[in-house]
Amino acid sequence: MTESLRRDGEYEHAQENPYGNPYQGARQHASSPVNPEWPPPPAQPPAAPYAGFADDGQPGQPAQPQQKHRARRGPLALLAAVAIAAAAVGGGTAYGIQELTGGDTVAAATSTNVVPSSQKGTVSGVAKAVSPSIVEISATSNAGSSTGSGVIITGDGEIITNNHVVSGASSVKVRTSDGKQYTAEVVGTDSKKDLALIKLENASGLKAASLGDSDAVGVGDQVVAIGSPEGLTGTVTSGIVSALDRDVTVSTDEGQQQQQQGQGQGQGGGQWPFEFGGQEFNGDTGSSTTTYKAIQTDASLNPGNSGGALIDMNGNIIGINSAMYSATEASASAGSVGLGFAIPVNTVKADLPDLRAGASN
C-alpha cells in the first residue's frame, strides 16, 4: 500500500495499514505543508505485495524473490549440516544418520544392528539372530567334568568363554546350535579377568557374533542372555541391566576351580564361587582371588551359563556371563534371586591380543 497525497501539497492522514506504515516519518508531518523542493515519495511497485521488512532491514521489499533464493539454498545447507554431524559423532550415531537419510555408506561403527528391522527390539528377534553364535562347552579334567557356554567370534571357530570353564581341562568338546560336535584346544587364558580363548578344530563358515560397546550400556537397558544352563543348549532369558561397575571377586587358583567344577551336577559356573560386597557366594573363593568390574543383570542365569552371552536389543554382545548367585534350599524362600554378573565386552576386546598370543596367566 502507499500513502495518498493531496493535490494542494498537503499530506492527508495516512490510511490505516494493518501491517504498520513504514513511512512513519511522513505521518508525523501529516498536517504540515509540503516543501515544494522535497522530492515526491517513491512510488511502490504496483505488482509486488507488501512484505513488511526484508532480511536486510529495508521496508516494503517483495518477499517472493528472497524466498525463492532460500528454497534453492535449503537442501544444500541441510546436507552440509548432516555431513558435519556425521563427522562429529561417528560410530553408532552415524548409523542412525544413515537410517534417516537412506545412505548406503556408514562410518565404521562399534555397534551394529544384527537383528532384522522387522524384529528390532524384540527378545525373539535377538534370540533368532544371535543363537547360532552361542555354543555349549564340555570340559574334562582330573577333577571331573564341567559344562559351560561360549561365544563364537570368528568364522573359523575362535570362541570366548570363562577361564573357570576350561581351566585345567585335558579335553574340551564343543556343540554348536545346529548340533554339530567339535574338538577344541585352549589357545590362551587370563585368570585375572576370568577369560579364555579356545579354537575349534576343522571348523569353517560359522556365524561370528557382533561384539558391541559395553561403555554405551546404561542401567535399565533391556538385555538377553543365551547359554546352556544345566546342559540345555541355547536357553534364552531376558531382563535388564541392574547396575554397572560392580566389583566381583573370583578365584584364580586352578586347584580351587577344578574342585568347584567337580561339584553341583558337574555344571561349570553353577557352584562357581565369587565374592561381592565382602560376602562369598556359592562356595569358598580360596586364598588366590582377582577382582574385576562387572555388569549386573537380573536376566536369569543358571549353572552352565558361564561363558555365555549377555546381549543388547540390537543383537550385539555386551558382556560374557561369569557369575551368578544360586540360592540354597534354606534361603530359597527369601525372595527373588536375579543376581547375575557379566564381564564387559570391552574388557574382552582389550584382552583378545594377549589371549590369541597364548597367554596363560
KEZA-95479 format. One record per residue (C-alpha): x negated, z negated, y. Coordinates in nm, 2 decimals. Layout:
N
+--------+--------+--------+
!     px !     pz !     py !
+--------+--------+--------+
!      X !      Z !      Y !
...
+--------+--------+--------+
% end
This chain:
361
+--------+--------+--------+
!     px !     pz !     py !
+--------+--------+--------+
!   0.00 !   0.00 !   0.00 !
!  -0.11 !   0.04 !   0.36 !
!   0.00 !  -0.13 !   0.68 !
!   0.24 !   0.06 !   0.91 !
!   0.14 !   0.13 !   1.28 !
!   0.35 !   0.16 !   1.59 !
!   0.31 !   0.48 !   1.79 !
!   0.28 !   0.28 !   2.11 !
!  -0.05 !   0.14 !   1.99 !
!   0.06 !  -0.20 !   1.87 !
!   0.05 !  -0.33 !   1.52 !
!   0.38 !  -0.42 !   1.36 !
!   0.38 !  -0.73 !   1.14 !
!   0.25 !  -0.62 !   0.80 !
!   0.49 !  -0.56 !   0.52 !
!   0.49 !  -0.83 !   0.26 !
!   0.24 !  -0.74 !  -0.01 !
!   0.29 !  -0.93 !  -0.34 !
!  -0.08 !  -0.87 !  -0.42 !
!  -0.21 !  -1.00 !  -0.09 !
!  -0.33 !  -0.79 !   0.21 !
!  -0.69 !  -0.70 !   0.20 !
!  -0.69 !  -0.62 !   0.58 !
!  -0.63 !  -0.98 !   0.67 !
!  -0.83 !  -0.95 !   0.99 !
!  -0.58 !  -0.69 !   1.12 !
!  -0.28 !  -0.92 !   1.05 !
!  -0.44 !  -1.19 !   1.27 !
!  -0.41 !  -0.95 !   1.57 !
!  -0.07 !  -0.81 !   1.49 !
!   0.07 !  -0.89 !   1.84 !
!  -0.24 !  -0.77 !   2.03 !
!  -0.27 !  -0.43 !   2.19 !
!  -0.48 !  -0.18 !   2.01 !
!  -0.80 !  -0.09 !   2.18 !
!  -0.79 !   0.29 !   2.21 !
!  -1.17 !   0.30 !   2.14 !
!  -1.12 !   0.15 !   1.80 !
!  -1.11 !   0.40 !   1.51 !
!  -0.78 !   0.40 !   1.32 !
!  -0.77 !   0.20 !   0.99 !
!  -0.89 !   0.40 !   0.69 !
!  -0.62 !   0.58 !   0.50 !
!  -0.56 !   0.47 !   0.14 !
!  -0.59 !   0.73 !  -0.13 !
!  -0.23 !   0.83 !  -0.20 !
!  -0.26 !   0.87 !  -0.58 !
!  -0.45 !   0.55 !  -0.67 !
!  -0.26 !   0.23 !  -0.75 !
!  -0.36 !  -0.09 !  -0.57 !
!  -0.61 !  -0.27 !  -0.79 !
!  -0.70 !  -0.58 !  -0.59 !
!  -1.07 !  -0.64 !  -0.58 !
!  -1.31 !  -0.43 !  -0.79 !
!  -1.61 !  -0.58 !  -0.97 !
!  -1.83 !  -0.51 !  -0.67 !
!  -1.61 !  -0.72 !  -0.44 !
!  -1.47 !  -0.43 !  -0.24 !
!  -1.09 !  -0.43 !  -0.17 !
!  -0.85 !  -0.17 !  -0.27 !
!  -1.06 !   0.02 !  -0.52 !
!  -0.88 !   0.20 !  -0.81 !
!  -0.92 !   0.02 !  -1.14 !
!  -0.90 !   0.32 !  -1.38 !
!  -1.24 !   0.47 !  -1.34 !
!  -1.41 !   0.13 !  -1.38 !
!  -1.20 !   0.06 !  -1.69 !
!  -1.30 !   0.39 !  -1.85 !
!  -1.66 !   0.31 !  -1.78 !
!  -1.63 !  -0.03 !  -1.95 !
!  -1.45 !   0.12 !  -2.25 !
!  -1.74 !   0.35 !  -2.31 !
!  -1.99 !   0.06 !  -2.30 !
!  -1.79 !  -0.19 !  -2.51 !
!  -1.87 !  -0.08 !  -2.87 !
!  -2.24 !  -0.04 !  -2.79 !
!  -2.25 !  -0.39 !  -2.64 !
!  -2.07 !  -0.53 !  -2.94 !
!  -2.30 !  -0.37 !  -3.19 !
!  -2.60 !  -0.49 !  -3.00 !
!  -2.47 !  -0.84 !  -3.00 !
!  -2.41 !  -0.83 !  -3.38 !
!  -2.76 !  -0.70 !  -3.43 !
!  -2.91 !  -0.98 !  -3.22 !
!  -2.70 !  -1.24 !  -3.41 !
!  -2.82 !  -1.10 !  -3.75 !
!  -3.18 !  -1.11 !  -3.64 !
!  -3.15 !  -1.46 !  -3.51 !
!  -2.97 !  -1.62 !  -3.81 !
!  -3.08 !  -1.41 !  -4.11 !
!  -3.02 !  -1.54 !  -4.47 !
!  -2.68 !  -1.63 !  -4.58 !
!  -2.52 !  -1.58 !  -4.24 !
!  -2.64 !  -1.22 !  -4.23 !
!  -2.44 !  -1.17 !  -4.54 !
!  -2.13 !  -1.29 !  -4.35 !
!  -2.20 !  -1.04 !  -4.07 !
!  -2.23 !  -0.77 !  -4.33 !
!  -1.89 !  -0.86 !  -4.47 !
!  -1.74 !  -0.84 !  -4.13 !
!  -1.90 !  -0.51 !  -4.03 !
!  -1.88 !  -0.34 !  -4.37 !
!  -2.25 !  -0.25 !  -4.36 !
!  -2.44 !  -0.17 !  -4.68 !
!  -2.78 !  -0.33 !  -4.58 !
!  -2.82 !  -0.70 !  -4.60 !
!  -3.12 !  -0.91 !  -4.50 !
!  -3.29 !  -1.10 !  -4.78 !
!  -3.07 !  -1.40 !  -4.85 !
!  -3.13 !  -1.72 !  -5.03 !
!  -2.76 !  -1.75 !  -5.12 !
!  -2.56 !  -1.46 !  -5.26 !
!  -2.21 !  -1.40 !  -5.39 !
!  -2.23 !  -1.39 !  -5.76 !
!  -1.85 !  -1.44 !  -5.81 !
!  -1.63 !  -1.12 !  -5.76 !
!  -1.43 !  -1.12 !  -5.44 !
!  -1.10 !  -1.14 !  -5.62 !
!  -1.21 !  -1.47 !  -5.78 !
!  -1.41 !  -1.61 !  -5.50 !
!  -1.38 !  -1.99 !  -5.46 !
!  -1.22 !  -2.05 !  -5.80 !
!  -1.37 !  -2.25 !  -6.09 !
!  -1.27 !  -1.99 !  -6.33 !
!  -1.45 !  -1.72 !  -6.13 !
!  -1.77 !  -1.93 !  -6.12 !
!  -1.74 !  -2.00 !  -6.49 !
!  -1.70 !  -1.64 !  -6.59 !
!  -1.98 !  -1.52 !  -6.36 !
!  -2.24 !  -1.79 !  -6.45 !
!  -2.17 !  -1.90 !  -6.81 !
!  -2.38 !  -1.61 !  -6.95 !
!  -2.68 !  -1.76 !  -6.78 !
!  -2.65 !  -2.11 !  -6.94 !
!  -2.79 !  -2.19 !  -7.28 !
!  -2.79 !  -2.47 !  -7.54 !
!  -3.13 !  -2.61 !  -7.63 !
!  -3.21 !  -2.79 !  -7.96 !
!  -3.54 !  -2.96 !  -7.97 !
!  -3.70 !  -3.12 !  -8.28 !
!  -3.98 !  -3.38 !  -8.27 !
!  -4.12 !  -3.66 !  -8.49 !
!  -3.86 !  -3.89 !  -8.34 !
!  -3.57 !  -3.68 !  -8.43 !
!  -3.37 !  -3.40 !  -8.27 !
!  -3.20 !  -3.37 !  -7.93 !
!  -2.96 !  -3.13 !  -7.77 !
!  -2.96 !  -3.03 !  -7.40 !
!  -2.89 !  -2.73 !  -7.18 !
!  -3.09 !  -2.48 !  -6.98 !
!  -3.06 !  -2.21 !  -6.71 !
!  -3.19 !  -1.85 !  -6.76 !
!  -3.39 !  -1.75 !  -6.46 !
!  -3.54 !  -1.41 !  -6.58 !
!  -3.40 !  -1.13 !  -6.79 !
!  -3.68 !  -1.17 !  -7.04 !
!  -3.60 !  -1.53 !  -7.12 !
!  -3.76 !  -1.78 !  -6.88 !
!  -3.54 !  -2.09 !  -6.89 !
!  -3.54 !  -2.40 !  -6.67 !
!  -3.44 !  -2.73 !  -6.83 !
!  -3.53 !  -3.10 !  -6.80 !
!  -3.86 !  -3.23 !  -6.92 !
!  -3.70 !  -3.50 !  -7.12 !
!  -3.50 !  -3.24 !  -7.33 !
!  -3.81 !  -3.08 !  -7.47 !
!  -4.09 !  -3.34 !  -7.42 !
!  -4.29 !  -3.39 !  -7.74 !
!  -4.09 !  -3.12 !  -7.93 !
!  -4.25 !  -2.94 !  -8.22 !
!  -3.98 !  -2.69 !  -8.24 !
!  -3.74 !  -2.55 !  -7.97 !
!  -3.43 !  -2.33 !  -8.06 !
!  -3.20 !  -2.18 !  -7.80 !
!  -2.85 !  -2.04 !  -7.83 !
!  -2.71 !  -1.81 !  -7.56 !
!  -2.34 !  -1.79 !  -7.46 !
!  -2.29 !  -1.49 !  -7.69 !
!  -2.40 !  -1.69 !  -7.99 !
!  -2.75 !  -1.53 !  -8.03 !
!  -3.03 !  -1.76 !  -8.16 !
!  -3.38 !  -1.76 !  -8.02 !
!  -3.70 !  -1.95 !  -8.08 !
!  -3.87 !  -2.07 !  -7.76 !
!  -4.20 !  -2.21 !  -7.66 !
!  -4.27 !  -2.47 !  -7.39 !
!  -4.46 !  -2.30 !  -7.11 !
!  -4.50 !  -2.59 !  -6.86 !
!  -4.37 !  -2.94 !  -6.80 !
!  -4.36 !  -3.17 !  -6.50 !
!  -4.25 !  -3.52 !  -6.60 !
!  -4.27 !  -3.65 !  -6.24 !
!  -3.99 !  -3.41 !  -6.14 !
!  -3.83 !  -3.41 !  -6.49 !
!  -3.86 !  -3.03 !  -6.51 !
!  -3.97 !  -2.80 !  -6.78 !
!  -4.00 !  -2.42 !  -6.83 !
!  -3.95 !  -2.26 !  -7.17 !
!  -3.97 !  -1.89 !  -7.27 !
!  -3.77 !  -1.72 !  -7.54 !
!  -3.95 !  -1.50 !  -7.79 !
!  -3.85 !  -1.13 !  -7.81 !
!  -3.57 !  -1.16 !  -7.55 !
!  -3.47 !  -0.89 !  -7.30 !
!  -3.17 !  -0.79 !  -7.10 !
!  -3.05 !  -1.15 !  -7.04 !
!  -2.84 !  -1.23 !  -6.74 !
!  -3.05 !  -1.44 !  -6.49 !
!  -2.88 !  -1.70 !  -6.27 !
!  -2.90 !  -1.68 !  -5.89 !
!  -3.10 !  -1.97 !  -5.75 !
!  -2.93 !  -2.09 !  -5.43 !
!  -3.04 !  -2.32 !  -5.14 !
!  -2.99 !  -2.69 !  -5.20 !
!  -3.07 !  -2.77 !  -4.84 !
!  -2.75 !  -2.59 !  -4.74 !
!  -2.54 !  -2.82 !  -4.97 !
!  -2.30 !  -3.07 !  -4.79 !
!  -2.12 !  -3.38 !  -4.91 !
!  -1.77 !  -3.28 !  -5.01 !
!  -1.87 !  -2.93 !  -5.12 !
!  -1.69 !  -2.83 !  -5.44 !
!  -1.92 !  -2.77 !  -5.74 !
!  -1.91 !  -2.66 !  -6.10 !
!  -2.12 !  -2.79 !  -6.39 !
!  -2.19 !  -2.59 !  -6.71 !
!  -2.37 !  -2.72 !  -7.01 !
!  -2.35 !  -2.82 !  -7.38 !
!  -2.22 !  -3.18 !  -7.39 !
!  -2.22 !  -3.31 !  -7.74 !
!  -2.32 !  -2.97 !  -7.86 !
!  -2.01 !  -2.80 !  -7.72 !
!  -2.17 !  -2.49 !  -7.58 !
!  -2.05 !  -2.35 !  -7.25 !
!  -1.84 !  -2.65 !  -7.14 !
!  -1.72 !  -2.62 !  -6.78 !
!  -1.63 !  -2.91 !  -6.55 !
!  -1.59 !  -2.93 !  -6.17 !
!  -1.60 !  -3.18 !  -5.89 !
!  -1.76 !  -3.23 !  -5.55 !
!  -2.09 !  -3.33 !  -5.41 !
!  -2.06 !  -3.71 !  -5.37 !
!  -2.39 !  -3.78 !  -5.19 !
!  -2.73 !  -3.63 !  -5.12 !
!  -3.09 !  -3.75 !  -5.14 !
!  -3.02 !  -4.02 !  -5.39 !
!  -3.34 !  -4.19 !  -5.52 !
!  -3.32 !  -4.16 !  -5.90 !
!  -3.59 !  -4.31 !  -6.12 !
!  -3.66 !  -4.18 !  -6.47 !
!  -3.92 !  -4.24 !  -6.74 !
!  -4.23 !  -4.03 !  -6.76 !
!  -4.36 !  -4.19 !  -7.08 !
!  -4.34 !  -3.94 !  -7.37 !
!  -4.30 !  -4.21 !  -7.63 !
!  -4.01 !  -4.36 !  -7.44 !
!  -3.85 !  -4.01 !  -7.42 !
!  -3.88 !  -3.95 !  -7.79 !
!  -3.73 !  -4.29 !  -7.87 !
!  -3.44 !  -4.22 !  -7.65 !
!  -3.39 !  -3.86 !  -7.79 !
!  -3.35 !  -4.01 !  -8.13 !
!  -3.06 !  -4.22 !  -8.03 !
!  -2.70 !  -4.16 !  -7.92 !
!  -2.59 !  -3.90 !  -8.17 !
!  -2.91 !  -3.71 !  -8.11 !
!  -2.80 !  -3.58 !  -7.77 !
!  -3.08 !  -3.54 !  -7.52 !
!  -2.97 !  -3.69 !  -7.19 !
!  -2.68 !  -3.88 !  -7.35 !
!  -2.87 !  -4.20 !  -7.36 !
!  -3.14 !  -4.09 !  -7.12 !
!  -3.23 !  -4.39 !  -6.92 !
!  -3.25 !  -4.38 !  -6.54 !
!  -3.26 !  -4.63 !  -6.25 !
!  -3.07 !  -4.63 !  -5.93 !
!  -3.04 !  -4.90 !  -5.66 !
!  -3.26 !  -5.13 !  -5.86 !
!  -3.04 !  -5.12 !  -6.17 !
!  -3.12 !  -4.95 !  -6.50 !
!  -2.86 !  -4.73 !  -6.68 !
!  -2.84 !  -4.60 !  -7.03 !
!  -3.14 !  -4.80 !  -7.16 !
!  -3.48 !  -4.92 !  -7.06 !
!  -3.68 !  -4.68 !  -6.84 !
!  -4.01 !  -4.82 !  -6.97 !
!  -4.32 !  -4.90 !  -6.77 !
!  -4.41 !  -4.55 !  -6.66 !
!  -4.15 !  -4.40 !  -6.42 !
!  -4.11 !  -4.15 !  -6.14 !
!  -3.85 !  -4.12 !  -5.86 !
!  -3.70 !  -3.80 !  -5.72 !
!  -3.43 !  -3.71 !  -5.47 !
!  -3.11 !  -3.61 !  -5.64 !
!  -2.77 !  -3.46 !  -5.56 !
!  -2.50 !  -3.69 !  -5.67 !
!  -2.18 !  -3.54 !  -5.81 !
!  -1.85 !  -3.65 !  -5.96 !
!  -1.83 !  -3.35 !  -6.19 !
!  -1.80 !  -3.48 !  -6.54 !
!  -2.14 !  -3.49 !  -6.72 !
!  -2.19 !  -3.60 !  -7.08 !
!  -2.46 !  -3.62 !  -7.34 !
!  -2.61 !  -3.27 !  -7.37 !
!  -2.55 !  -3.17 !  -7.01 !
!  -2.91 !  -3.25 !  -6.93 !
!  -3.09 !  -2.93 !  -6.80 !
!  -2.77 !  -2.75 !  -6.73 !
!  -2.65 !  -2.61 !  -6.40 !
!  -2.48 !  -2.75 !  -6.10 !
!  -2.33 !  -2.45 !  -5.92 !
!  -2.17 !  -2.38 !  -5.58 !
!  -1.85 !  -2.18 !  -5.55 !
!  -2.03 !  -1.86 !  -5.48 !
!  -2.20 !  -1.89 !  -5.82 !
!  -2.55 !  -2.00 !  -5.71 !
!  -2.74 !  -2.27 !  -5.89 !
!  -2.79 !  -2.56 !  -5.65 !
!  -2.92 !  -2.82 !  -5.90 !
!  -3.03 !  -2.90 !  -6.25 !
!  -2.82 !  -3.18 !  -6.40 !
!  -3.05 !  -3.45 !  -6.51 !
!  -2.90 !  -3.80 !  -6.53 !
!  -2.55 !  -3.94 !  -6.58 !
!  -2.41 !  -4.29 !  -6.62 !
!  -2.24 !  -4.34 !  -6.96 !
!  -2.01 !  -4.63 !  -6.97 !
!  -2.03 !  -4.87 !  -7.27 !
!  -1.72 !  -4.97 !  -7.46 !
!  -1.74 !  -5.31 !  -7.29 !
!  -1.73 !  -5.17 !  -6.94 !
!  -1.53 !  -4.85 !  -7.00 !
!  -1.21 !  -5.02 !  -6.86 !
!  -1.39 !  -5.10 !  -6.53 !
!  -1.28 !  -4.77 !  -6.38 !
!  -1.37 !  -4.40 !  -6.35 !
!  -1.73 !  -4.32 !  -6.40 !
!  -1.80 !  -3.99 !  -6.21 !
!  -2.17 !  -4.07 !  -6.15 !
!  -2.39 !  -3.77 !  -6.22 !
!  -2.72 !  -3.66 !  -6.07 !
!  -2.89 !  -3.32 !  -6.03 !
!  -3.24 !  -3.22 !  -5.93 !
!  -3.21 !  -3.00 !  -5.62 !
!  -3.28 !  -2.63 !  -5.69 !
!  -3.52 !  -2.61 !  -5.40 !
!  -3.74 !  -2.87 !  -5.59 !
!  -3.72 !  -2.64 !  -5.89 !
!  -3.82 !  -2.33 !  -5.69 !
!  -4.12 !  -2.51 !  -5.54 !
!  -4.23 !  -2.63 !  -5.89 !
!  -4.20 !  -2.29 !  -6.06 !
!  -4.55 !  -2.16 !  -5.99 !
!  -4.71 !  -2.46 !  -6.15 !
!  -4.47 !  -2.45 !  -6.45 !
!  -4.55 !  -2.08 !  -6.50 !
!  -4.92 !  -2.16 !  -6.49 !
!  -4.88 !  -2.40 !  -6.78 !
!  -4.87 !  -2.74 !  -6.61 !
!  -4.84 !  -3.03 !  -6.84 !
!  -4.81 !  -3.34 !  -6.63 !
+--------+--------+--------+
% end
